[in-house]
Amino acid sequence: MTREEIVEKVNALLAEEFEVDEALFTPEANVRETLSLDSLSLVDLVAIIQQTYKIKIPVTELREIKTFNNLYDYIESHVAAA
C-alpha cells in the first residue's frame, strides 16, 4: 500500500466518521483539534484505524500521534511491517 493510498483512505474514513471536511486534513494539522476529538472520539479513531489496517496502536504510541503526518507515518510503518 502506497503512502498516497493510505492518505486517501484515512482521510475518507475520518471525514465520513467525524463529519469534517477533508480539506482541513493537512499533514501538519493537529488530529485531535481538526476532528474535535474528546477521549471517547479518540477511542473511535483508534478503532477505525485498527480495524481498517489490522494494526494495534498502544496508548504510549498514540500519545506521539499529534499531526495527520504522524498518523500516516505510523500506519505506513506498521502496515509495511505486517
mmCIF file of the N, C-alpha and C atoms, coordinates in Angstrom:
data_MODEL
# 
_entry.id   MODEL 
# 
loop_
_atom_site.group_PDB 
_atom_site.id 
_atom_site.type_symbol 
_atom_site.label_atom_id 
_atom_site.label_alt_id 
_atom_site.label_comp_id 
_atom_site.label_asym_id 
_atom_site.label_entity_id 
_atom_site.label_seq_id 
_atom_site.pdbx_PDB_ins_code 
_atom_site.Cartn_x 
_atom_site.Cartn_y 
_atom_site.Cartn_z 
_atom_site.occupancy 
_atom_site.B_iso_or_equiv 
_atom_site.pdbx_formal_charge 
_atom_site.auth_seq_id 
_atom_site.auth_comp_id 
_atom_site.auth_asym_id 
_atom_site.auth_atom_id 
_atom_site.pdbx_PDB_model_num 
ATOM 1   N N  . MET A 1 1  ? 0.856   -1.182 0.000  1.00 0.00 ? 1  MET A N  1 
ATOM 2   C CA . MET A 1 1  ? 0.000   0.000  0.000  1.00 0.00 ? 1  MET A CA 1 
ATOM 3   C C  . MET A 1 1  ? 0.901   1.245  0.000  1.00 0.00 ? 1  MET A C  1 
ATOM 4   N N  . THR A 1 2  ? 0.638   2.159  -0.924 1.00 0.00 ? 2  THR A N  1 
ATOM 5   C CA . THR A 1 2  ? 1.475   3.354  -1.021 1.00 0.00 ? 2  THR A CA 1 
ATOM 6   C C  . THR A 1 2  ? 1.039   4.418  -0.012 1.00 0.00 ? 2  THR A C  1 
ATOM 7   N N  . ARG A 1 3  ? 1.914   5.366  0.192  1.00 0.00 ? 3  ARG A N  1 
ATOM 8   C CA . ARG A 1 3  ? 1.607   6.486  1.101  1.00 0.00 ? 3  ARG A CA 1 
ATOM 9   C C  . ARG A 1 3  ? 0.345   7.214  0.623  1.00 0.00 ? 3  ARG A C  1 
ATOM 10  N N  . GLU A 1 4  ? 0.244   7.436  -0.692 1.00 0.00 ? 4  GLU A N  1 
ATOM 11  C CA . GLU A 1 4  ? -0.918  8.153  -1.242 1.00 0.00 ? 4  GLU A CA 1 
ATOM 12  C C  . GLU A 1 4  ? -2.213  7.394  -0.959 1.00 0.00 ? 4  GLU A C  1 
ATOM 13  N N  . GLU A 1 5  ? -2.165  6.062  -1.084 1.00 0.00 ? 5  GLU A N  1 
ATOM 14  C CA . GLU A 1 5  ? -3.358  5.254  -0.813 1.00 0.00 ? 5  GLU A CA 1 
ATOM 15  C C  . GLU A 1 5  ? -3.748  5.335  0.662  1.00 0.00 ? 5  GLU A C  1 
ATOM 16  N N  . ILE A 1 6  ? -2.758  5.332  1.538  1.00 0.00 ? 6  ILE A N  1 
ATOM 17  C CA . ILE A 1 6  ? -3.022  5.455  2.976  1.00 0.00 ? 6  ILE A CA 1 
ATOM 18  C C  . ILE A 1 6  ? -3.668  6.803  3.274  1.00 0.00 ? 6  ILE A C  1 
ATOM 19  N N  . VAL A 1 7  ? -3.072  7.873  2.751  1.00 0.00 ? 7  VAL A N  1 
ATOM 20  C CA . VAL A 1 7  ? -3.589  9.229  2.990  1.00 0.00 ? 7  VAL A CA 1 
ATOM 21  C C  . VAL A 1 7  ? -5.026  9.333  2.483  1.00 0.00 ? 7  VAL A C  1 
ATOM 22  N N  . GLU A 1 8  ? -5.265  8.856  1.267  1.00 0.00 ? 8  GLU A N  1 
ATOM 23  C CA . GLU A 1 8  ? -6.604  8.918  0.677  1.00 0.00 ? 8  GLU A CA 1 
ATOM 24  C C  . GLU A 1 8  ? -7.631  8.166  1.518  1.00 0.00 ? 8  GLU A C  1 
ATOM 25  N N  . LYS A 1 9  ? -7.296  6.941  1.888  1.00 0.00 ? 9  LYS A N  1 
ATOM 26  C CA . LYS A 1 9  ? -8.236  6.093  2.635  1.00 0.00 ? 9  LYS A CA 1 
ATOM 27  C C  . LYS A 1 9  ? -8.489  6.641  4.038  1.00 0.00 ? 9  LYS A C  1 
ATOM 28  N N  . VAL A 1 10 ? -7.413  7.031  4.731  1.00 0.00 ? 10 VAL A N  1 
ATOM 29  C CA . VAL A 1 10 ? -7.561  7.574  6.090  1.00 0.00 ? 10 VAL A CA 1 
ATOM 30  C C  . VAL A 1 10 ? -8.411  8.837  6.054  1.00 0.00 ? 10 VAL A C  1 
ATOM 31  N N  . ASN A 1 11 ? -8.108  9.739  5.131  1.00 0.00 ? 11 ASN A N  1 
ATOM 32  C CA . ASN A 1 11 ? -8.864  10.986 5.044  1.00 0.00 ? 11 ASN A CA 1 
ATOM 33  C C  . ASN A 1 11 ? -10.339 10.732 4.768  1.00 0.00 ? 11 ASN A C  1 
ATOM 34  N N  . ALA A 1 12 ? -10.629 9.806  3.851  1.00 0.00 ? 12 ALA A N  1 
ATOM 35  C CA . ALA A 1 12 ? -12.025 9.496  3.526  1.00 0.00 ? 12 ALA A CA 1 
ATOM 36  C C  . ALA A 1 12 ? -12.746 8.897  4.737  1.00 0.00 ? 12 ALA A C  1 
ATOM 37  N N  . LEU A 1 13 ? -12.094 7.958  5.415  1.00 0.00 ? 13 LEU A N  1 
ATOM 38  C CA . LEU A 1 13 ? -12.696 7.339  6.603  1.00 0.00 ? 13 LEU A CA 1 
ATOM 39  C C  . LEU A 1 13 ? -12.982 8.360  7.698  1.00 0.00 ? 13 LEU A C  1 
ATOM 40  N N  . LEU A 1 14 ? -11.994 9.196  7.977  1.00 0.00 ? 14 LEU A N  1 
ATOM 41  C CA . LEU A 1 14 ? -12.145 10.163 9.070  1.00 0.00 ? 14 LEU A CA 1 
ATOM 42  C C  . LEU A 1 14 ? -13.140 11.264 8.724  1.00 0.00 ? 14 LEU A C  1 
ATOM 43  N N  . ALA A 1 15 ? -13.151 11.700 7.479  1.00 0.00 ? 15 ALA A N  1 
ATOM 44  C CA . ALA A 1 15 ? -14.108 12.738 7.065  1.00 0.00 ? 15 ALA A CA 1 
ATOM 45  C C  . ALA A 1 15 ? -15.533 12.234 7.234  1.00 0.00 ? 15 ALA A C  1 
ATOM 46  N N  . GLU A 1 16 ? -15.751 10.969 6.853  1.00 0.00 ? 16 GLU A N  1 
ATOM 47  C CA . GLU A 1 16 ? -17.090 10.390 6.975  1.00 0.00 ? 16 GLU A CA 1 
ATOM 48  C C  . GLU A 1 16 ? -17.467 10.165 8.441  1.00 0.00 ? 16 GLU A C  1 
ATOM 49  N N  . GLU A 1 17 ? -16.565 9.557  9.204  1.00 0.00 ? 17 GLU A N  1 
ATOM 50  C CA . GLU A 1 17 ? -16.862 9.221  10.596 1.00 0.00 ? 17 GLU A CA 1 
ATOM 51  C C  . GLU A 1 17 ? -17.087 10.458 11.469 1.00 0.00 ? 17 GLU A C  1 
ATOM 52  N N  . PHE A 1 18 ? -16.244 11.481 11.283 1.00 0.00 ? 18 PHE A N  1 
ATOM 53  C CA . PHE A 1 18 ? -16.306 12.648 12.166 1.00 0.00 ? 18 PHE A CA 1 
ATOM 54  C C  . PHE A 1 18 ? -16.968 13.864 11.514 1.00 0.00 ? 18 PHE A C  1 
ATOM 55  N N  . GLU A 1 19 ? -17.460 13.666 10.277 1.00 0.00 ? 19 GLU A N  1 
ATOM 56  C CA . GLU A 1 19 ? -18.174 14.723 9.550  1.00 0.00 ? 19 GLU A CA 1 
ATOM 57  C C  . GLU A 1 19 ? -17.374 16.020 9.500  1.00 0.00 ? 19 GLU A C  1 
ATOM 58  N N  . VAL A 1 20 ? -16.147 15.887 9.021  1.00 0.00 ? 20 VAL A N  1 
ATOM 59  C CA . VAL A 1 20 ? -15.241 17.034 8.884  1.00 0.00 ? 20 VAL A CA 1 
ATOM 60  C C  . VAL A 1 20 ? -14.766 17.075 7.441  1.00 0.00 ? 20 VAL A C  1 
ATOM 61  N N  . ASP A 1 21 ? -14.636 18.283 6.878  1.00 0.00 ? 21 ASP A N  1 
ATOM 62  C CA . ASP A 1 21 ? -14.184 18.461 5.503  1.00 0.00 ? 21 ASP A CA 1 
ATOM 63  C C  . ASP A 1 21 ? -12.738 17.973 5.352  1.00 0.00 ? 21 ASP A C  1 
ATOM 64  N N  . GLU A 1 22 ? -12.512 17.103 4.378  1.00 0.00 ? 22 GLU A N  1 
ATOM 65  C CA . GLU A 1 22 ? -11.171 16.566 4.134  1.00 0.00 ? 22 GLU A CA 1 
ATOM 66  C C  . GLU A 1 22 ? -10.144 17.662 3.836  1.00 0.00 ? 22 GLU A C  1 
ATOM 67  N N  . ALA A 1 23 ? -10.591 18.796 3.356  1.00 0.00 ? 23 ALA A N  1 
ATOM 68  C CA . ALA A 1 23 ? -9.677  19.894 3.037  1.00 0.00 ? 23 ALA A CA 1 
ATOM 69  C C  . ALA A 1 23 ? -8.921  20.376 4.282  1.00 0.00 ? 23 ALA A C  1 
ATOM 70  N N  . LEU A 1 24 ? -9.468  20.111 5.458  1.00 0.00 ? 24 LEU A N  1 
ATOM 71  C CA . LEU A 1 24 ? -8.817  20.520 6.711  1.00 0.00 ? 24 LEU A CA 1 
ATOM 72  C C  . LEU A 1 24 ? -7.694  19.566 7.118  1.00 0.00 ? 24 LEU A C  1 
ATOM 73  N N  . PHE A 1 25 ? -7.610  18.414 6.466  1.00 0.00 ? 25 PHE A N  1 
ATOM 74  C CA . PHE A 1 25 ? -6.623  17.394 6.826  1.00 0.00 ? 25 PHE A CA 1 
ATOM 75  C C  . PHE A 1 25 ? -5.282  17.657 6.148  1.00 0.00 ? 25 PHE A C  1 
ATOM 76  N N  . THR A 1 26 ? -4.596  18.676 6.613  1.00 0.00 ? 26 THR A N  1 
ATOM 77  C CA . THR A 1 26 ? -3.261  18.956 6.079  1.00 0.00 ? 26 THR A CA 1 
ATOM 78  C C  . THR A 1 26 ? -2.257  18.149 6.895  1.00 0.00 ? 26 THR A C  1 
ATOM 79  N N  . PRO A 1 27 ? -1.098  17.821 6.301  1.00 0.00 ? 27 PRO A N  1 
ATOM 80  C CA . PRO A 1 27 ? -0.126  16.990 7.014  1.00 0.00 ? 27 PRO A CA 1 
ATOM 81  C C  . PRO A 1 27 ? 0.260   17.514 8.396  1.00 0.00 ? 27 PRO A C  1 
ATOM 82  N N  . GLU A 1 28 ? 0.340   18.828 8.566  1.00 0.00 ? 28 GLU A N  1 
ATOM 83  C CA . GLU A 1 28 ? 0.771   19.389 9.847  1.00 0.00 ? 28 GLU A CA 1 
ATOM 84  C C  . GLU A 1 28 ? -0.379  19.748 10.783 1.00 0.00 ? 28 GLU A C  1 
ATOM 85  N N  . ALA A 1 29 ? -1.633  19.528 10.336 1.00 0.00 ? 29 ALA A N  1 
ATOM 86  C CA . ALA A 1 29 ? -2.789  19.841 11.186 1.00 0.00 ? 29 ALA A CA 1 
ATOM 87  C C  . ALA A 1 29 ? -2.836  18.880 12.375 1.00 0.00 ? 29 ALA A C  1 
ATOM 88  N N  . ASN A 1 30 ? -3.255  19.399 13.526 1.00 0.00 ? 30 ASN A N  1 
ATOM 89  C CA . ASN A 1 30 ? -3.388  18.582 14.726 1.00 0.00 ? 30 ASN A CA 1 
ATOM 90  C C  . ASN A 1 30 ? -4.639  17.703 14.595 1.00 0.00 ? 30 ASN A C  1 
ATOM 91  N N  . VAL A 1 31 ? -4.463  16.404 14.720 1.00 0.00 ? 31 VAL A N  1 
ATOM 92  C CA . VAL A 1 31 ? -5.562  15.449 14.543 1.00 0.00 ? 31 VAL A CA 1 
ATOM 93  C C  . VAL A 1 31 ? -6.696  15.710 15.530 1.00 0.00 ? 31 VAL A C  1 
ATOM 94  N N  . ARG A 1 32 ? -6.346  15.823 16.806 1.00 0.00 ? 32 ARG A N  1 
ATOM 95  C CA . ARG A 1 32 ? -7.388  15.983 17.837 1.00 0.00 ? 32 ARG A CA 1 
ATOM 96  C C  . ARG A 1 32 ? -8.172  17.279 17.652 1.00 0.00 ? 32 ARG A C  1 
ATOM 97  N N  . GLU A 1 33 ? -7.481  18.371 17.337 1.00 0.00 ? 33 GLU A N  1 
ATOM 98  C CA . GLU A 1 33 ? -8.166  19.659 17.156 1.00 0.00 ? 33 GLU A CA 1 
ATOM 99  C C  . GLU A 1 33 ? -9.003  19.663 15.878 1.00 0.00 ? 33 GLU A C  1 
ATOM 100 N N  . THR A 1 34 ? -8.435  19.168 14.784 1.00 0.00 ? 34 THR A N  1 
ATOM 101 C CA . THR A 1 34 ? -9.138  19.182 13.498 1.00 0.00 ? 34 THR A CA 1 
ATOM 102 C C  . THR A 1 34 ? -10.421 18.356 13.554 1.00 0.00 ? 34 THR A C  1 
ATOM 103 N N  . LEU A 1 35 ? -10.362 17.224 14.231 1.00 0.00 ? 35 LEU A N  1 
ATOM 104 C CA . LEU A 1 35 ? -11.531 16.348 14.320 1.00 0.00 ? 35 LEU A CA 1 
ATOM 105 C C  . LEU A 1 35 ? -12.378 16.616 15.564 1.00 0.00 ? 35 LEU A C  1 
ATOM 106 N N  . SER A 1 36 ? -11.975 17.601 16.372 1.00 0.00 ? 36 SER A N  1 
ATOM 107 C CA . SER A 1 36 ? -12.668 17.932 17.630 1.00 0.00 ? 36 SER A CA 1 
ATOM 108 C C  . SER A 1 36 ? -12.857 16.681 18.490 1.00 0.00 ? 36 SER A C  1 
ATOM 109 N N  . LEU A 1 37 ? -11.764 15.967 18.719 1.00 0.00 ? 37 LEU A N  1 
ATOM 110 C CA . LEU A 1 37 ? -11.836 14.705 19.453 1.00 0.00 ? 37 LEU A CA 1 
ATOM 111 C C  . LEU A 1 37 ? -11.812 14.902 20.959 1.00 0.00 ? 37 LEU A C  1 
ATOM 112 N N  . ASP A 1 38 ? -12.740 14.222 21.626 1.00 0.00 ? 38 ASP A N  1 
ATOM 113 C CA . ASP A 1 38 ? -12.654 14.094 23.075 1.00 0.00 ? 38 ASP A CA 1 
ATOM 114 C C  . ASP A 1 38 ? -12.133 12.677 23.318 1.00 0.00 ? 38 ASP A C  1 
ATOM 115 N N  . SER A 1 39 ? -12.040 12.260 24.560 1.00 0.00 ? 39 SER A N  1 
ATOM 116 C CA . SER A 1 39 ? -11.447 10.942 24.833 1.00 0.00 ? 39 SER A CA 1 
ATOM 117 C C  . SER A 1 39 ? -12.252 9.804  24.206 1.00 0.00 ? 39 SER A C  1 
ATOM 118 N N  . LEU A 1 40 ? -13.567 9.925  24.152 1.00 0.00 ? 40 LEU A N  1 
ATOM 119 C CA . LEU A 1 40 ? -14.395 8.882  23.562 1.00 0.00 ? 40 LEU A CA 1 
ATOM 120 C C  . LEU A 1 40 ? -14.216 8.823  22.041 1.00 0.00 ? 40 LEU A C  1 
ATOM 121 N N  . SER A 1 41 ? -14.180 9.980  21.399 1.00 0.00 ? 41 SER A N  1 
ATOM 122 C CA . SER A 1 41 ? -13.983 10.029 19.950 1.00 0.00 ? 41 SER A CA 1 
ATOM 123 C C  . SER A 1 41 ? -12.605 9.506  19.572 1.00 0.00 ? 41 SER A C  1 
ATOM 124 N N  . LEU A 1 42 ? -11.640 9.742  20.442 1.00 0.00 ? 42 LEU A N  1 
ATOM 125 C CA . LEU A 1 42 ? -10.284 9.252  20.200 1.00 0.00 ? 42 LEU A CA 1 
ATOM 126 C C  . LEU A 1 42 ? -10.276 7.724  20.152 1.00 0.00 ? 42 LEU A C  1 
ATOM 127 N N  . VAL A 1 43 ? -11.068 7.108  21.019 1.00 0.00 ? 43 VAL A N  1 
ATOM 128 C CA . VAL A 1 43 ? -11.204 5.648  21.014 1.00 0.00 ? 43 VAL A CA 1 
ATOM 129 C C  . VAL A 1 43 ? -11.798 5.200  19.672 1.00 0.00 ? 43 VAL A C  1 
ATOM 130 N N  . ASP A 1 44 ? -12.781 5.938  19.171 1.00 0.00 ? 44 ASP A N  1 
ATOM 131 C CA . ASP A 1 44 ? -13.378 5.625  17.867 1.00 0.00 ? 44 ASP A CA 1 
ATOM 132 C C  . ASP A 1 44 ? -12.333 5.709  16.755 1.00 0.00 ? 44 ASP A C  1 
ATOM 133 N N  . LEU A 1 45 ? -11.529 6.751  16.799 1.00 0.00 ? 45 LEU A N  1 
ATOM 134 C CA . LEU A 1 45 ? -10.472 6.933  15.797 1.00 0.00 ? 45 LEU A CA 1 
ATOM 135 C C  . LEU A 1 45 ? -9.524  5.733  15.805 1.00 0.00 ? 45 LEU A C  1 
ATOM 136 N N  . VAL A 1 46 ? -9.073  5.349  16.987 1.00 0.00 ? 46 VAL A N  1 
ATOM 137 C CA . VAL A 1 46 ? -8.149  4.214  17.115 1.00 0.00 ? 46 VAL A CA 1 
ATOM 138 C C  . VAL A 1 46 ? -8.811  2.937  16.594 1.00 0.00 ? 46 VAL A C  1 
ATOM 139 N N  . ALA A 1 47 ? -10.077 2.723  16.942 1.00 0.00 ? 47 ALA A N  1 
ATOM 140 C CA . ALA A 1 47 ? -10.793 1.523  16.496 1.00 0.00 ? 47 ALA A CA 1 
ATOM 141 C C  . ALA A 1 47 ? -10.890 1.474  14.970 1.00 0.00 ? 47 ALA A C  1 
ATOM 142 N N  . ILE A 1 48 ? -11.187 2.600  14.357 1.00 0.00 ? 48 ILE A N  1 
ATOM 143 C CA . ILE A 1 48 ? -11.291 2.665  12.889 1.00 0.00 ? 48 ILE A CA 1 
ATOM 144 C C  . ILE A 1 48 ? -9.957  2.294  12.242 1.00 0.00 ? 48 ILE A C  1 
ATOM 145 N N  . ILE A 1 49 ? -8.880  2.882  12.736 1.00 0.00 ? 49 ILE A N  1 
ATOM 146 C CA . ILE A 1 49 ? -7.548  2.615  12.175 1.00 0.00 ? 49 ILE A CA 1 
ATOM 147 C C  . ILE A 1 49 ? -7.161  1.150  12.402 1.00 0.00 ? 49 ILE A C  1 
ATOM 148 N N  . GLN A 1 50 ? -7.389  0.658  13.603 1.00 0.00 ? 50 GLN A N  1 
ATOM 149 C CA . GLN A 1 50 ? -7.023  -0.731 13.921 1.00 0.00 ? 50 GLN A CA 1 
ATOM 150 C C  . GLN A 1 50 ? -7.813  -1.725 13.071 1.00 0.00 ? 50 GLN A C  1 
ATOM 151 N N  . GLN A 1 51 ? -9.104  -1.492 12.896 1.00 0.00 ? 51 GLN A N  1 
ATOM 152 C CA . GLN A 1 51 ? -9.922  -2.401 12.093 1.00 0.00 ? 51 GLN A CA 1 
ATOM 153 C C  . GLN A 1 51 ? -9.554  -2.331 10.616 1.00 0.00 ? 51 GLN A C  1 
ATOM 154 N N  . THR A 1 52 ? -9.356  -1.141 10.124 1.00 0.00 ? 52 THR A N  1 
ATOM 155 C CA . THR A 1 52 ? -9.069  -0.957 8.703  1.00 0.00 ? 52 THR A CA 1 
ATOM 156 C C  . THR A 1 52 ? -7.728  -1.551 8.310  1.00 0.00 ? 52 THR A C  1 
ATOM 157 N N  . TYR A 1 53 ? -6.715  -1.309 9.133  1.00 0.00 ? 53 TYR A N  1 
ATOM 158 C CA . TYR A 1 53 ? -5.355  -1.720 8.770  1.00 0.00 ? 53 TYR A CA 1 
ATOM 159 C C  . TYR A 1 53 ? -4.846  -2.937 9.535  1.00 0.00 ? 53 TYR A C  1 
ATOM 160 N N  . LYS A 1 54 ? -5.676  -3.482 10.419 1.00 0.00 ? 54 LYS A N  1 
ATOM 161 C CA . LYS A 1 54 ? -5.281  -4.672 11.198 1.00 0.00 ? 54 LYS A CA 1 
ATOM 162 C C  . LYS A 1 54 ? -3.969  -4.454 11.950 1.00 0.00 ? 54 LYS A C  1 
ATOM 163 N N  . ILE A 1 55 ? -3.867  -3.284 12.561 1.00 0.00 ? 55 ILE A N  1 
ATOM 164 C CA . ILE A 1 55 ? -2.691  -2.965 13.378 1.00 0.00 ? 55 ILE A CA 1 
ATOM 165 C C  . ILE A 1 55 ? -3.163  -2.516 14.755 1.00 0.00 ? 55 ILE A C  1 
ATOM 166 N N  . LYS A 1 56 ? -2.283  -2.605 15.733 1.00 0.00 ? 56 LYS A N  1 
ATOM 167 C CA . LYS A 1 56 ? -2.586  -2.140 17.086 1.00 0.00 ? 56 LYS A CA 1 
ATOM 168 C C  . LYS A 1 56 ? -1.877  -0.811 17.311 1.00 0.00 ? 56 LYS A C  1 
ATOM 169 N N  . ILE A 1 57 ? -2.545  0.085  18.026 1.00 0.00 ? 57 ILE A N  1 
ATOM 170 C CA . ILE A 1 57 ? -1.926  1.351  18.403 1.00 0.00 ? 57 ILE A CA 1 
ATOM 171 C C  . ILE A 1 57 ? -1.921  1.414  19.930 1.00 0.00 ? 57 ILE A C  1 
ATOM 172 N N  . PRO A 1 58 ? -0.797  1.093  20.554 1.00 0.00 ? 58 PRO A N  1 
ATOM 173 C CA . PRO A 1 58 ? -0.712  1.172  22.014 1.00 0.00 ? 58 PRO A CA 1 
ATOM 174 C C  . PRO A 1 58 ? -0.866  2.626  22.487 1.00 0.00 ? 58 PRO A C  1 
ATOM 175 N N  . VAL A 1 59 ? -1.397  2.797  23.676 1.00 0.00 ? 59 VAL A N  1 
ATOM 176 C CA . VAL A 1 59 ? -1.625  4.134  24.239 1.00 0.00 ? 59 VAL A CA 1 
ATOM 177 C C  . VAL A 1 59 ? -0.339  4.961  24.235 1.00 0.00 ? 59 VAL A C  1 
ATOM 178 N N  . THR A 1 60 ? 0.776   4.332  24.556 1.00 0.00 ? 60 THR A N  1 
ATOM 179 C CA . THR A 1 60 ? 2.045   5.070  24.603 1.00 0.00 ? 60 THR A CA 1 
ATOM 180 C C  . THR A 1 60 ? 2.407   5.642  23.235 1.00 0.00 ? 60 THR A C  1 
ATOM 181 N N  . GLU A 1 61 ? 2.107   4.889  22.180 1.00 0.00 ? 61 GLU A N  1 
ATOM 182 C CA . GLU A 1 61 ? 2.407   5.383  20.835 1.00 0.00 ? 61 GLU A CA 1 
ATOM 183 C C  . GLU A 1 61 ? 1.342   6.362  20.356 1.00 0.00 ? 61 GLU A C  1 
ATOM 184 N N  . LEU A 1 62 ? 0.118   6.190  20.815 1.00 0.00 ? 62 LEU A N  1 
ATOM 185 C CA . LEU A 1 62 ? -0.964  7.098  20.442 1.00 0.00 ? 62 LEU A CA 1 
ATOM 186 C C  . LEU A 1 62 ? -0.636  8.525  20.881 1.00 0.00 ? 62 LEU A C  1 
ATOM 187 N N  . ARG A 1 63 ? -0.002  8.649  22.023 1.00 0.00 ? 63 ARG A N  1 
ATOM 188 C CA . ARG A 1 63 ? 0.369   9.981  22.539 1.00 0.00 ? 63 ARG A CA 1 
ATOM 189 C C  . ARG A 1 63 ? 1.315   10.716 21.592 1.00 0.00 ? 63 ARG A C  1 
ATOM 190 N N  . GLU A 1 64 ? 2.088   9.959  20.820 1.00 0.00 ? 64 GLU A N  1 
ATOM 191 C CA . GLU A 1 64 ? 3.049   10.555 19.888 1.00 0.00 ? 64 GLU A CA 1 
ATOM 192 C C  . GLU A 1 64 ? 2.401   10.995 18.574 1.00 0.00 ? 64 GLU A C  1 
ATOM 193 N N  . ILE A 1 65 ? 1.186   10.546 18.320 1.00 0.00 ? 65 ILE A N  1 
ATOM 194 C CA . ILE A 1 65 ? 0.499   10.891 17.074 1.00 0.00 ? 65 ILE A CA 1 
ATOM 195 C C  . ILE A 1 65 ? -0.255  12.202 17.290 1.00 0.00 ? 65 ILE A C  1 
ATOM 196 N N  . LYS A 1 66 ? 0.352   13.270 16.841 1.00 0.00 ? 66 LYS A N  1 
ATOM 197 C CA . LYS A 1 66 ? -0.245  14.590 17.038 1.00 0.00 ? 66 LYS A CA 1 
ATOM 198 C C  . LYS A 1 66 ? -0.807  15.155 15.730 1.00 0.00 ? 66 LYS A C  1 
ATOM 199 N N  . THR A 1 67 ? -0.065  14.998 14.637 1.00 0.00 ? 67 THR A N  1 
ATOM 200 C CA . THR A 1 67 ? -0.496  15.549 13.350 1.00 0.00 ? 67 THR A CA 1 
ATOM 201 C C  . THR A 1 67 ? -0.974  14.432 12.424 1.00 0.00 ? 67 THR A C  1 
ATOM 202 N N  . PHE A 1 68 ? -1.609  14.835 11.344 1.00 0.00 ? 68 PHE A N  1 
ATOM 203 C CA . PHE A 1 68 ? -2.031  13.841 10.359 1.00 0.00 ? 68 PHE A CA 1 
ATOM 204 C C  . PHE A 1 68 ? -0.811  13.148 9.772  1.00 0.00 ? 68 PHE A C  1 
ATOM 205 N N  . ASN A 1 69 ? 0.272   13.881 9.593  1.00 0.00 ? 69 ASN A N  1 
ATOM 206 C CA . ASN A 1 69 ? 1.508   13.287 9.083  1.00 0.00 ? 69 ASN A CA 1 
ATOM 207 C C  . ASN A 1 69 ? 1.989   12.176 10.021 1.00 0.00 ? 69 ASN A C  1 
ATOM 208 N N  . ASN A 1 70 ? 1.930   12.416 11.341 1.00 0.00 ? 70 ASN A N  1 
ATOM 209 C CA . ASN A 1 70 ? 2.311   11.384 12.320 1.00 0.00 ? 70 ASN A CA 1 
ATOM 210 C C  . ASN A 1 70 ? 1.433   10.144 12.148 1.00 0.00 ? 70 ASN A C  1 
ATOM 211 N N  . LEU A 1 71 ? 0.152   10.368 11.940 1.00 0.00 ? 71 LEU A N  1 
ATOM 212 C CA . LEU A 1 71 ? -0.793  9.257  11.782 1.00 0.00 ? 71 LEU A CA 1 
ATOM 213 C C  . LEU A 1 71 ? -0.471  8.461  10.524 1.00 0.00 ? 71 LEU A C  1 
ATOM 214 N N  . TYR A 1 72 ? -0.265  9.167  9.402  1.00 0.00 ? 72 TYR A N  1 
ATOM 215 C CA . TYR A 1 72 ? 0.080   8.481  8.145  1.00 0.00 ? 72 TYR A CA 1 
ATOM 216 C C  . TYR A 1 72 ? 1.391   7.710  8.300  1.00 0.00 ? 72 TYR A C  1 
ATOM 217 N N  . ASP A 1 73 ? 2.382   8.338  8.943  1.00 0.00 ? 73 ASP A N  1 
ATOM 218 C CA . ASP A 1 73 ? 3.687   7.675  9.148  1.00 0.00 ? 73 ASP A CA 1 
ATOM 219 C C  . ASP A 1 73 ? 3.505   6.395  9.961  1.00 0.00 ? 73 ASP A C  1 
ATOM 220 N N  . TYR A 1 74 ? 2.733   6.488  11.024 1.00 0.00 ? 74 TYR A N  1 
ATOM 221 C CA . TYR A 1 74 ? 2.522   5.333  11.903 1.00 0.00 ? 74 TYR A CA 1 
ATOM 222 C C  . TYR A 1 74 ? 1.887   4.185  11.111 1.00 0.00 ? 74 TYR A C  1 
ATOM 223 N N  . ILE A 1 75 ? 0.829   4.497  10.388 1.00 0.00 ? 75 ILE A N  1 
ATOM 224 C CA . ILE A 1 75 ? 0.139   3.461  9.617  1.00 0.00 ? 75 ILE A CA 1 
ATOM 225 C C  . ILE A 1 75 ? 1.080   2.877  8.563  1.00 0.00 ? 75 ILE A C  1 
ATOM 226 N N  . GLU A 1 76 ? 1.761   3.753  7.842  1.00 0.00 ? 76 GLU A N  1 
ATOM 227 C CA . GLU A 1 76 ? 2.666   3.304  6.774  1.00 0.00 ? 76 GLU A CA 1 
ATOM 228 C C  . GLU A 1 76 ? 3.741   2.363  7.328  1.00 0.00 ? 76 GLU A C  1 
ATOM 229 N N  . SER A 1 77 ? 4.332   2.708  8.454  1.00 0.00 ? 77 SER A N  1 
ATOM 230 C CA . SER A 1 77 ? 5.408   1.875  9.001  1.00 0.00 ? 77 SER A CA 1 
ATOM 231 C C  . SER A 1 77 ? 4.881   0.553  9.543  1.00 0.00 ? 77 SER A C  1 
ATOM 232 N N  . HIS A 1 78 ? 3.667   0.538  10.076 1.00 0.00 ? 78 HIS A N  1 
ATOM 233 C CA . HIS A 1 78 ? 3.131   -0.698 10.657 1.00 0.00 ? 78 HIS A CA 1 
ATOM 234 C C  . HIS A 1 78 ? 2.454   -1.601 9.623  1.00 0.00 ? 78 HIS A C  1 
ATOM 235 N N  . VAL A 1 79 ? 1.904   -1.009 8.578  1.00 0.00 ? 79 VAL A N  1 
ATOM 236 C CA . VAL A 1 79 ? 1.312   -1.822 7.515  1.00 0.00 ? 79 VAL A CA 1 
ATOM 237 C C  . VAL A 1 79 ? 2.425   -2.508 6.736  1.00 0.00 ? 79 VAL A C  1 
ATOM 238 N N  . ALA A 1 80 ? 3.523   -1.799 6.514  1.00 0.00 ? 80 ALA A N  1 
ATOM 239 C CA . ALA A 1 80 ? 4.668   -2.367 5.792  1.00 0.00 ? 80 ALA A CA 1 
ATOM 240 C C  . ALA A 1 80 ? 5.268   -3.526 6.578  1.00 0.00 ? 80 ALA A C  1 
ATOM 241 N N  . ALA A 1 81 ? 5.245   -3.419 7.895  1.00 0.00 ? 81 ALA A N  1 
ATOM 242 C CA . ALA A 1 81 ? 5.848   -4.448 8.766  1.00 0.00 ? 81 ALA A CA 1 
ATOM 243 C C  . ALA A 1 81 ? 4.934   -5.670 8.930  1.00 0.00 ? 81 ALA A C  1 
ATOM 244 N N  . ALA A 1 82 ? 3.643   -5.475 8.679  1.00 0.00 ? 82 ALA A N  1 
ATOM 245 C CA . ALA A 1 82 ? 2.685   -6.566 8.918  1.00 0.00 ? 82 ALA A CA 1 
ATOM 246 C C  . ALA A 1 82 ? 2.752   -7.632 7.830  1.00 0.00 ? 82 ALA A C  1 
# 
